[in-house]
Amino acid sequence: MAADLAALRRDRAKASARMSELVAAARGRSMTDDETRDFEAASAEVTRLDGEISAAEGKNTVDASTTISRAQAGEIARLCAEGGVPGMTATLLTEGVSVDDAKKRIAAAGEATNLVALARRKDSSIPEDLGAKMLAEGKTVEDIRTALFDKLVAAENDTSISSHIPAPQGNVGASATKASMERQLGRAGQKKDA
């Protein structure tokens, strides 16, 4: 059942990504009729999948109470705490995942956290919880890596790079240095009269 829920979340993420893609393509202009139809279809798909995910989560709650032993629940809680994602415990227990599946998802969460931390070194505007949010949406570590790469590339494109030394501004050169020294000496009362 957890695999079905993950598949539903992946499908929802794809439909949501398609909506974002269409909005980005139409930025600065109105959507074409085809884009509008595609957007509405993707929106309807997201709504349908939200309903199926809610239903599956409700069923998983019932299943989890009957299929997870106390020992498994304790092991999952311990793994979440050691993996640095204690907030994930409730989700995993509610979904009724096995200890092996929990290990995989905790490892993915850890990797996502590391990827976001590395990306934030370069661009601090990236939200700290981006990886957790994307995993909750059913996206994979590879999807997170791609999203971070796209954000960093976009930031790099906004950065101006010049291959020449800028022209000096204001008073520069030997005459400016001489004038500055004369002012300093004059203030100190050591200026020599010519």
N, C-alpha and C positions, 0 to 999 in steps of 0.2 A: 504494500500500500504506500510506503514511503517513496518508492520508486515512481509510482503513479503521480504522487503529489509533486515530486521534483520535476517530472515531465510537464505537468500542468504549469508549474512556475516558469520553466524554460520557455514554453509556448507563449505564456503571458508576456515574458520579458521580450521575446521576439516581436510580438504584436506591438508592444509599447515602443520598442526601438524603431519599428517601422513608422509609427506615428511621429516620433521625434525627427526621423529622417525626412519625412514629408514636410514637416514644419520648417526644418532647416533649409530644405531645398527652395521653399517658397518665401524665405526671409526677404523682406523688402518689396514683396509683390503679392498679389492675390493668388490663391491656389487655382490651378486649372481645374476643369471639370473632372478629368481623370484623377488628379491628385486628391480632389475632394472626395470622390467615390472611394479611392483607396484608403483615405484617412478615416472615413465613416465606417468602412469595413473593418479596419484595424481596431477602431474604437469599440465596435460591436463585439469583436473577438475578445478584447480585453474584458469587457463587461461579462460576457459569457464565461470566460475562464475564471474571473473573480468568483462567480457563483459556484463553479465546479470546485475551485480551491477551498472555498468556505465549507462546502459540503464534505469534501475529502478530509479537511481538518477536523470537522465535527465527528466523522467516522473514526478518524485516527485517535481522537480523544477517548472514544469508547473502546477501541481496540487496545490502546496503550494500557488502559487500566487492567486488562485481562492478560496481556502478553509479556509485560516487562516485570521481571521479578525485582524484589528489593535489592538484591545483590547487583543486578544489572543497572538499576537506577543509581545505586551508590557508585558503581564503577564509572558510569557516564558523568555523574556530578564531579567525581575526582578528576577525570580526564579533562573536563571543561575548566576546572580550577587550575590545573597544572598547565593547560594550554593557553591560559590567559584570557579565556572567554567565558567567565562564569555566567554571564547573561544568556548564553546559548543553552544552558542546562534545561530550562523550562521548555524551550522549543523542541529540543531533541526528545525529551520525555513525553511531551504532548503528542509528538508525531509517532512515538513508539518505535524509534529506530533501534537497530541492534547495536551492540557495543562496537562491532567492526565498522558499521556505517558511521557511528558517532566519531570514531577515530579519524576516518577519512574527512568528515566535515569539519572537525576541529583542526586538522592539519591544513585544510583549505582556508579556514578562517585565519589561522596563524600566518600562512603565506600571504593572504590578502592584506593583513595588517602590516606585514613587513614591506610589501610592495607600496602601500600607501605611505608608509613612513619614509621610504626612499624617495618617492615622488615629491613628498612635502619638503624635502631638503632643497629641492630645486624650485618648487612653486608652493609657497605656504598658503595660497588661496584654496588649495585642494582640501576639502573637508576631511577631518581625521577619521570620521566614521563612514567614509565612502565605501570601503571594502565590506563592512558589515551590512550596510544597506543593500549593496548589490547582491551579496550572498543571500540575503533575506528575500530578494526579488527572484531568486532562482538562477542567478547568473553564476558562471564558473569562474575559476581563478584566471583562466585565459581571457574571458570577457573583461575582467577587472584590469588585467594587464593592458589590454587593447585600449580601454577607456582612459587609463592613466597616460599611456603613450600618446593618444590623441590630444589630451589636455596639455601635455608638455610640448608637443610639436606646435600646437596653436599658440602657446605662450612664446615659444621661440620665434615664430613667424611675426609676432608683434614687436620683437626686439629689433631695434635699429643697429645695423653693423656697418661701420665705415672702415675702409682699408687705407685711409690717408690720415696724416697728422693734421689736426685742425689748425687753421691759421691763428696766429697769436692775436689776442684781444687786448686793446688798450695800449699803455705805455710799456714797451719792451725793448730790450737791447742795451748796448753799452751806454748810450746817452741817458736812458732812463735810470740805469744803475748809478751812473755818475751823479745825476740830479738827486737821486734818493740818498746817496752818501753825503752830498753837500747839505741836504736838509737835516740829516741826522747830526752831522757835525755842528751845524748852526744851532740846533736845539741844545746841544751839549756845551755850546760856547767855545768851541774849538775851531771855528772856521777861520781859515787864514785869509787875510785881505790881500788882494793882488795889486 
